[in-house]
Every structure is written in C-alpha cells, then in structure tokens.
Amino acid sequence: MTDSLRHHRRHRVQTECVLRSTRDDRLIADETVDVSWSGLRVRALGQARVGDRVRVSLRVPSSITWLDADGVVARVCPGRRADDPGDTLGVTLTRMDGMHRLLLGMVLRTFPEVPPERGGRRDYAQAILRIAGETDLA
C-alpha cells in the first residue's frame, strides 16, 4: 500500500514489541520501526507470509505499559535498499481494546511523522498509452 492510500499517518516509534504467529506461537518480531493508529511496521526476526494472523504486544515508549492487539501481516518487505532497516513486516491491527487504541493514538502524536519513502503507485496502462501515442506522432 502506498503512502497516498494509507488511512492513518505513520509515526517513527521504535519500541519493544512481541509479534507472535497465532498458528504456532513462533516469535516473528521484537521491535517496531513505525506505528500508526491502524498498523505497524516491525523488524522481522522470522519468516511470515501475507495473510498470517498474529498476536501483538506493544510497549508504550518510556513506560511499563503494554498494549495488546490482534493483527494480520499485510506486507513483507525484504529490505533490499541501502536505507531500508533490514527485513520488515507491515501488520494491520484488526482488533484492539478501545482504551488501548485511544492511548496509542495519544502517544503517537508525540512522535514525528514518517515522510513518504517512495513515490505513489504507477499507472502502467496509462504509461503504455502515452508511449503508444508518442510513437504514432513520430
């Protein structure tokens, strides 16, 4: 999903988390890269596939409070670029206690937003039509 299609702004929040597969209770991640109201990106410790259901425990930065949620792996990012933080997973939060989500939203506002890292989605069909139109004129 590109930044232009995101429902909520991401914030650079690096904090402890415990991300476990609900299928086999395997630890998949233990640190966030960024967090939004509706999801998070984590540094991957283990393999996961898009669609895998996970259980998330997220530590509120600078506190002893942990927030619990259910989620689904929405994106697997192999971290091939030089500025990537390594292999990461994008997780959509599917269920979270209302008070926990409210606390998360309040905490997120105190952290800087993550600027868009990549351009918007490309319309390849439109590009082909444009190229075909240019060759007709030549």
C-alpha positions in Angstrom: 0.0 0.0 0.0 1.4 3.4 -0.9 1.5 6.3 1.4 -1.2 8.1 -0.6 -3.6 5.2 0.2 -2.9 5.0 3.9 -5.8 5.6 6.3 -3.7 6.9 9.1 -0.3 8.7 9.4 2.7 6.7 10.4 5.0 7.9 13.2 8.6 6.9 13.8 8.2 4.9 17.0 10.9 2.4 17.8 9.9 0.4 20.8 9.8 -3.2 22.0 7.0 -5.4 20.8 6.2 -9.1 20.8 4.8 -10.3 17.5 3.8 -14.0 17.5 2.1 -16.2 14.9 -1.3 -17.4 16.1 -0.8 -20.6 14.2 2.3 -21.9 16.0 3.2 -19.2 18.6 6.5 -18.6 16.9 8.2 -15.2 17.6 8.3 -13.2 14.4 9.4 -9.7 15.6 10.5 -7.9 18.7 10.9 -4.2 17.7 8.8 -1.6 15.8 10.1 0.6 13.0 7.0 2.8 12.8 3.4 2.7 14.1 0.1 4.2 13.1 -3.4 4.1 14.6 -4.2 1.1 12.4 -1.0 -0.8 12.0 2.8 -1.1 12.5 6.0 -2.0 10.7 8.3 -4.3 12.6 11.8 -5.6 12.1 11.4 -9.3 11.1 13.1 -11.9 13.2 11.4 -14.8 11.4 9.6 -15.7 8.2 6.0 -14.6 7.7 3.6 -14.5 4.8 1.0 -12.0 3.8 -2.3 -13.1 5.4 -0.7 -14.7 8.5 -2.6 -13.9 11.7 -0.5 -12.5 14.6 -0.8 -11.5 18.2 0.8 -8.2 19.0 2.0 -6.8 22.3 3.4 -3.3 22.0 5.3 -1.4 24.8 4.3 2.2 25.2 7.6 4.1 24.8 9.2 5.2 28.1 6.7 3.3 30.2 6.0 -0.1 31.6 2.6 -0.3 29.9 2.0 -2.8 27.1 -0.9 -2.7 24.6 -2.3 -6.0 23.1 -3.9 -6.4 19.7 -4.6 -9.0 17.0 -3.3 -8.4 13.5 -2.7 -9.7 10.0 0.6 -9.5 8.1 -0.3 -7.1 5.2 3.2 -6.7 3.7 6.5 -8.5 3.6 9.5 -6.1 2.8 12.8 -7.8 2.1 14.9 -4.7 2.9 17.0 -4.7 -0.3 17.7 -1.0 -0.5 20.6 0.6 1.3 18.4 2.8 3.5 16.0 0.0 4.5 16.1 -1.1 8.1 16.5 -4.7 7.1 13.7 -7.2 6.6 10.4 -5.7 7.8 6.8 -6.7 8.0 3.7 -4.5 7.7 1.0 -5.5 10.1 -2.6 -4.3 10.1 -4.2 -4.2 13.5 -7.5 -5.9 13.3 -8.7 -5.9 16.9 -7.6 -3.8 19.9 -9.3 -2.7 23.1 -10.8 0.7 22.7 -8.9 2.3 25.6 -5.6 0.8 24.3 -6.3 2.3 20.8 -7.1 5.7 22.4 -3.8 5.6 24.4 -1.9 4.5 21.3 -3.3 7.5 19.3 -2.4 9.9 22.1 1.2 8.6 22.3 1.7 8.6 18.6 1.1 12.4 18.3 4.2 13.0 20.4 6.4 11.3 17.8 7.5 12.6 14.4 5.6 11.5 11.3 7.3 9.2 8.8 7.8 11.0 5.5 6.8 9.2 2.3 9.7 6.9 1.4 8.7 6.0 -2.1 6.6 7.6 -4.9 3.0 6.9 -5.5 1.5 4.0 -7.3 2.4 3.9 -11.0 -0.3 3.6 -13.7 1.4 1.3 -16.1 -1.5 1.2 -18.5 -1.6 5.0 -18.8 2.2 5.0 -19.4 1.8 2.5 -22.3 -1.0 4.5 -23.8 1.2 7.6 -23.6 4.2 5.9 -25.2 2.0 4.4 -27.9 0.6 7.9 -28.6 4.1 9.4 -28.9 5.2 6.8 -31.4 2.1 7.5 -33.6 3.2 11.1 -33.9 6.7 10.3 -35.0 
